[in-house]
Amino acid sequence: MADDAGLETPLCSEQFGSGEARGCRAAADGSLQWEVGGWRWWGLSRAFTVKPEGRDAGEVGASGAPSPPLSGLQAVFLPQGFPDSVSPDYLPYQLWDSVQAFASSLSGSLATQAVLLGIGVGNAKATVSAATATWLVKDSTGMLGRIVFAWWKGSKLDCNAKQWRLFADILNDVAMFLEIMAPVYPICFTMTVSTSNLAKCIVSVAGGATRAALTVHQARRNNMADVSAKDSSQETLVNLAGLLVSLLMLPLVSGCPGFSLGCFFFLTALHIYANYRAVRALVMETLNEGRLRLVLKHYLQRGEVLDPTAANRMEPLWTGFWPAPSLSLGVPLHRLVSSVFELQQLVEGHQESYLLCWDQSQSPKKESWVVVKETHEVLDMLFPKFLKGLQDAGWKTEKHQLEVDEWRATWLLSPEKKVL
C-alpha cells in the first residue's frame, strides 16, 4: 500500500518539443518511475536525488517524437522547436515556396544558356572585349535600378509584403523571358539583357525585403535568425536539385529552340501558380490597408469582425499594393465624405493616427471641419467595440502595417475627449 501511495505522488513531467509529455513519479524506495505512452516504464531505477539526463537508454522515444532519421532532417532544414517555434502557416508556405524555387531554378538555367549564347560563347567571331563591355553595361544598369527602386518603394514593402513578393517573382519571370529572347535579336542584345538585369535587381530588392518581413511574421520565439537560416538551407537544397535536373534537361533542349521555349512557358506557369499558392497560404495577423478595408467594411455592414484567416483569404493579391484613389466602405455614415477620415489609434498604445482619403465631390455643401467633427463622433461610438472585436478575433493590435508618412498632428486638448 505504501508503494502504491508513493507511485501516485507526481514529481515532474518532461516534454520534448511538441511531443507528448510523460510524467515522473517517485516510488517508495526512492527510484523514479517514468510513464511512456500512458504506461509506466519500470526499467529506470535511480536514486531519487539523481536528476535523469536526456532520454534514457533503452527507451524507443516518447509518443509523438520523430524517428531518428526524420529528426536529423528536421534539425537540418527546419527551425528549432518546429512547429511550435513558427507560425501555423509556415509549413504550407515553405512547401509551395520550394516548388516555385525549383521551377525558377530550371527556368534560370534556360535563361543563362540563352545569355551565354548571345554573348558569344562558342562563336569564334566573338571577342572578349565585346562580351566584357556587354556584361559591364548590364551590371551597372542593374545597380542603378536597385538604388532607385529601394528609394522609391522601400518604405512600402512592409505594408504589402505578400503582394510585393508575388510581384517580384512575376517580374523575375519577365526578366528571364527577355534573356531567352535576347539572342533572337542580336542588334538589341545589350539593351535587352540590360533591361532584364534591371528587372532582376528590382526583384532582389523586393524579394529580399519581403522575405525579411515574412520572417518576422513566421518567427514566434524571437528566432528570426534561425528561421532565416533554415529558409536559406531549404532554398539551397532546392537549387541543388534544380541544378542536377538542369544538367539533364539542357542537352535535350539546346538543339530545339521551340521545345526550349515551351519548357520555359510550362515552368513559368508552374512558378506563378506555386507563388500564388504560397502567398495565399500566409495568414498575416496585423492590419494593412487592404485587410483593414475588408475588416472595416464587413464590420460596418454586418457588425462582425473578420478573423485573420478569413480576411487574408479575401485580401487581393494581384492589385493589393496599388493605392486606391478613394476609399468606399459601402456604408454612407450620413454621407460622410471629407478630405480626411481619422481612425483613432487602430493600434492600441500607438501614437500614430491613420488617415484614409475620401472623395470631397460627394459632399460639396458641408464645410470640412463639420464633416470631420461628425466623423469623430461616429468613431467615438464605433471604435471601442471595433477594437475589442479585433482583439477577440485574433488580430495583433499592438502593431500595424499601415502606410504612414512623417506628418503628425498633436491634439493639445484632453486626451479623453477631443473637441473639434
C-alpha positions, -999 to +999 in steps of 0.1 A: +000+000+000+029+023+008+044+016-026+012+024-044+008+056-025+043+066-034+037+059-071+007+081-071+027+112-060+035+132-090+071+146-091+075+162-125+069+158-162+091+162-193+083+170-229+104+173-260+091+200-284+055+194-293+057+157-284+035+140-258+045+148-222+054+119-199+051+120-161+075+110-134+065+097-101+086+089-070+085+053-057+087+044-020+123+031-025+134+065-039+136+054-076+119+073-104+092+058-124+086+073-159+054+070-180+057+062-217+026+063-239+003+061-209+021+030-194+046+031-166+081+020-175+098+001-148+133-001-164+146+031-147+160+026-112+179+056-100+182+073-066+155+100-060+181+127-057+197+119-091+183+140-120+180+120-152+197+135-181+181+134-216+164+103-229+172+070-212+190+042-230+166+015-239+136+039-245+124+039-280+112+075-277+082+094-264+050+092-283+049+119-310+086+123-312+101+120-347+122+089-356+160+095-357+163+099-395+134+124-397+147+141-365+180+146-382+164+161-414+142+183-392+172+196-373+190+205-406+161+221-425+135+233-400+138+258-372+145+245-337+113+238-319+092+233-351+062+235-353+058+255-321+085+280-328+069+292-361+036+304-373+009+279-383+012+289-419+049+281-420+048+246-435+023+252-464+041+284-473+075+268-473+063+238-494+048+260-521+079+283-519+101+253-525+081+243-556+084+278-571+121+279-563+126+246-581+107+259-612+125+292-611+159+274-609+151+254-641+139+285-659+170+303-648+191+276-664+174+281-698+178+319-695+215+316-686+221+294-716+205+319-739+226+348-724+258+329-728+249+321-764+241+358-771+274+370-756+293+347-780+302+315-761+310+290-788+312+317-815+347+321-830+339+356-842+330+369-807+356+389-788+364+391-751+363+429-751+328+430-766+315+404-741+331+422-712+315+456-723+281+440-726+284+425-691+296+457-675+267+477-691+243+450-679+256+451-643+258+489-640+222+492-652+210+468-626+230+485-598+214+519-606+180+503-607+185+487-573+192+520-557+163+539-574+138+512-565+149+510-529+145+548-526+111+548-544+093+518-528+115+507-499+092+521-472+061+505-488+073+469-489+065+461-453+029+472-457+021+448-486+047+421-482+025+394-499+017+415-529+052+427-535+065+391-530+042+379-558+051+409-579+088+402-575+085+366-587+064+376-617+089+403-627+116+377-624+098+356-650+096+386-673+133+392-669+142+355-678+119+357-708+138+388-720+171+369-716+158+339-736+146+362-764+177+383-764+198+361-789+169+363-814+176+400-820+214+404-818+212+441-826+192+448-794+210+422-773+228+446-750+197+467-744+176+436-738+200+419-712+204+453-695+167+457-691+165+421-679+192+427-653+174+459-642+143+439-636+163+412-617+178+438-594+144+451-586+134+415-579+163+411-555+153+442-535+116+435-534+121+398-528+147+402-501+128+429-482+095+410-483+112+378-472+126+396-442+091+409-434+076+374-437+104+360-414+093+385-387+057+371-391+068+334-390+093+336-361+073+331-329+102+326-303+123+356-312+141+332-336+143+353-367+179+343-374+171+306-371+141+308-394+160+328-419+190+304-418+168+273-423+149+290-451+183+296-468+192+259-463+159+248-478+164+271-508+200+258-513+187+222-513+160+231-539+185+249-561+209+220-559+181+197-571+173+222-598+209+222-609+211+185-612+179+184-632+192+212-654+222+192-663+199+165-677+175+190-693+198+214-711+213+188-735+178+178-745+165+213-753+197+230-766+192+220-802+155+228-803+146+265-796+109+258-798+110+230-773+132+251-750+106+280-752+078+255-745+096+242-714+101+278-702+064+286-705+054+255-686+079+262-658+068+298-657+032+288-653+042+264-625+063+291-609+035+317-609+009+292-596+032+280-568+039+316-558+002+324-557-005+294-535+024+303-512+014+339-505-023+329-503-013+304-476+000+332-454-022+344-426-009+378-415-023+388-381-016+425-384-037+451-403-025+467-435-047+489-457-062+461-477-070+439-447-083+469-427-106+479-456-121+444-457-125+441-419-139+476-415-164+472-444-176+438-430-179+453-396-200+483-407-222+462-429-228+432-405-215+442-371-189+414-370-151+415-372-135+391-397-108+369-382-073+369-397-078+337-417-110+350-434-096+384-441-063+371-456-083+347-478-103+377-492-073+400-495-065+410-531-030+398-542-027+410-578-036+446-572-034+450-535-002+471-534-016+498-557-031+527-536-068+532-540-078+566-554-106+568-529-120+546-501-156+534-503-167+515-473-202+508-487-220+525-457-230+561-461-224+572-424-246+603-430-230+605-465-198+614-446-172+625-471-142+647-464-106+652-471-096+630-441-113+602-422-095+596-389-093+561-375-081+570-340-054+547-328-063+515-345-033+502-328-037+501-290-010+522-274+002+535-308+005+573-310+001+574-348-033+581-365-040+567-399-058+589-425-080+575-452-088+597-481-123+603-493-138+620-524-148+655-515-170+659-545-197+638-528-202+664-501-198+698-516-222+717-492-206+707-459-176+725-445-146+704-439-145+708-401-181+700-398-176+667-416-145+659-396-165+666-364-192+642-374-166+616-384-151+619-349-185+615-332-192+583-352-158+569-344-162+576-307-193+554-308-179+526-331-142+524-322-142+508-287-164+479-298-144+476-330-111+474-312-124+447-288-137+428-318-103+429-334-086+415-303-112+388-298-109+377-334-071+372-330-057+404-346-025+418-332-034+453-323-001+462-306+014+469-341+002+475-376+013+476-412-005+507-423+015+530-446+021+563-427+042+592-437+062+615-414+033+641-409+019+640-374-008+661-356-007+666-319-040+673-300-034+697-272-068+692-256-077+665-231-068+630-244-101+616-230-122+637-254-111+656-284-133+686-293-132+698-328 
